[in-house]
Amino acid sequence: MNAQQLIAFLNALTFGDLSALASKLEHARSACSALGHGEIAEVIGEAAAALKGGDVKTYRRKLETAVARLGHAKKA
């Protein structure tokens, strides 16, 4: 999965059951790590933790942060 695909994948994580979202977040985190974006993978991990804790506002904010950082990394 390249950065562009990862951005689209993360942008699509808005609805679904919690276990499916958690699984997709873990997949995205692993893909980010494989691309060498460890910091962004940590942000995705924080999003997963927020979702698990029921903090939807932080979950969305962390996903938006990850997408923005991937966009910047893609341009570099």
LINSUL-V537568 format. One record per backbone hydrogen bond with DSSP energy under -0.5 kcal/mol. NH is the residue of the N-H (numbers start at 1). CO is the residue of the C=O. If there is no record, write none. Layout:
<<NH/CO> <NH/CO>>
This chain:
<<6/2> <7/3> <8/4> <9/5> <10/6> <11/7> <12/8> <13/10> <14/12> <15/12> <21/17> <22/18> <23/19> <24/20> <25/21> <26/22> <27/23> <28/24> <29/25> <30/26> <31/27> <32/28> <33/29> <34/30> <35/31> <36/33> <37/32> <38/36> <41/37> <42/38> <43/39> <44/40> <45/41> <46/42> <47/43> <48/44> <49/45> <50/46> <51/47> <52/48> <53/49> <54/51> <55/50> <56/54> <59/55> <60/56> <61/57> <62/58> <63/59> <64/60> <65/61> <66/62> <67/63> <68/64> <69/65> <70/66> <71/67> <72/68> <73/69> <74/70> <75/71> <76/72>>
